[in-house]
Amino acid sequence: EKQSSSLAQEANISPAEAEKRLAQALAYYTDKDWNNALAAKGVVPDALTLKHLGIALSPLADSYAAVGDVPVVAGSKSYTPA
């Protein structure tokens, strides 16, 4: 919510439009199928939206284990290459 308000103010758009852009940007980078579906409709996130999406998602980074190029099993977390 904080980033949608901030994006709305910085881009001079409505809060609803800012929320829509952030949601579309998140979906766009979810996987290849969402990327293709949104790109086919001309929905490609702009740099300002990505900036605010990154700020909004950055607190989640600590909940993910850092992975290298070698699969590792440590505690309850594991890495399996796609």
ABEGO torsion letter per residue (X at the ends): XAAAAAAAAAAGBBAAAAAAAAAAAAAAAABAAAAAAAAAAGBBBBAAAAAAAAAAAAAAAAABBBBBABBBBBEABBBBBX
